[in-house]
Amino acid sequence: QVQLVESGGGLAQAGGSLRLSCAASGTFFSVYGMAWYRQAPGKQRELVAKMTTGGRASYADSVKGRFTISRDNAKNTVYLQMDSLKPEDTAVYYCHAEVTTSYVGSYWGQGTQVTVSS
């Protein structure tokens, strides 16, 4: 069984910073792509940032230059450093990973709330 455990959400003021972490645990062979998504109230879930095993990152236009995704492959952990936060970044943030067990599966974290006050 594979679990993605997130931490680091909370409340920040506009212009502030938060750092999210997501660790994959359980029994598996390897972790491939890891990503962060977010879902604001009344909106669809959207991709924020993703990173390949080799370290290639891509970002949503709305967060480019403000958010940085990174990962520690030895720890099967992905991070999201969020700087210059804006009220519109308020959402539940979800970690996603492609994990190989007996097949390549798609897994989601439980979500962590990020609230940015103006």
N, C-alpha and C positions, 0 to 999 in steps of 0.2 A: 504494500500500500504506500502511496506517495502522498506527502503533505507539503504544502507551501505555507510557511508561517511568516506573516508580515509583522513588522513593528515600525514605530517611529512617527506615526501620524499624530495629529493634535491641532492646537490652535496657534496661529501666528498672525502677526500684524502685517499689513501690506508693506512690501519692501524687505520683509524678513526672510528667514531660511528655515527649512526643515529637511531632514534626511530620512528616507524610508529604506528599510532593509527587508529582504525576503529570502528565506533559507529553505531549500528543498531537503526533506528528510524522508526516511523510509528505506525500502529495498528497491534499488534500481541499478541499472548499468551505467547510464550516463544522462547528462542534461544537455540539451541542445540550445535552441534559442530561448532567451529569457526576455521578458518585456513587462512594461507597466502600462495599464489602462486606467481610465477614470470614468466615472459616471456621476454627473451632476443631477440634482432633482429634476425630473421631467425631461431629461435628455437621454440619448442613447449612449451606450458605452463607447468610448473612443480610445484609440491607441495614442499613448503619450510618447513612449520611447521604447526601442527594442535594441538588443545587442546579440550578435552571433557568438558562437563559442570562440571564434577567432578574434573577437573584440571589435567588430565593425558595428558602429552605432548609427541609428537613424532616429529622427525626432519629428513630432508634429510641428507644423509651422508656428503654432501658438506658444510653444515652449522653447524654441531654438534660441540659444544664447543665454537662457536662464536656468534650464535644467540640464543635469549631466547624469547619464546612466553609466554604471560600471559594474563589473562582476569579478568575483573571486572563484575561479573554477575549482580550486582545491577545496573550497568550503561550500560549493554549490549554492552560492549566494549572489543575489543581484541587489544593487543599491540604486537609489534615485536621490541625487542631491538637488534640492529645489531652492533656488535663490531668486531674489527680486520677486517674491510672491505677489500675486494680484488677487483681489477678491474673486475674480472669475476662475481662479484655480481651485476654488472650493468644490470638493467632490469626494466621493469614496474612491480610493485608489486600490486597484487590484493588481496583484502580481500574476503573471502567466508564464508557464514553462512547458517546453516539449521534453518529455522524459521517456527514456527507453527502459521498459521492463521486459516483458515478453513481446512487446510491440511498442511503437512510438505513440505515446498518449499525450493528450492536451490536458493540463492541470491548471486550476485557479486557486489563488489564495482566498481567504475569507473576506478580505477588504479591510482597509483602514481609513478612517475619516480624516480628511484634511480640511480645516476651516481657516480662511484668511479674512481677517477683519479689516475694514477700511479706516 
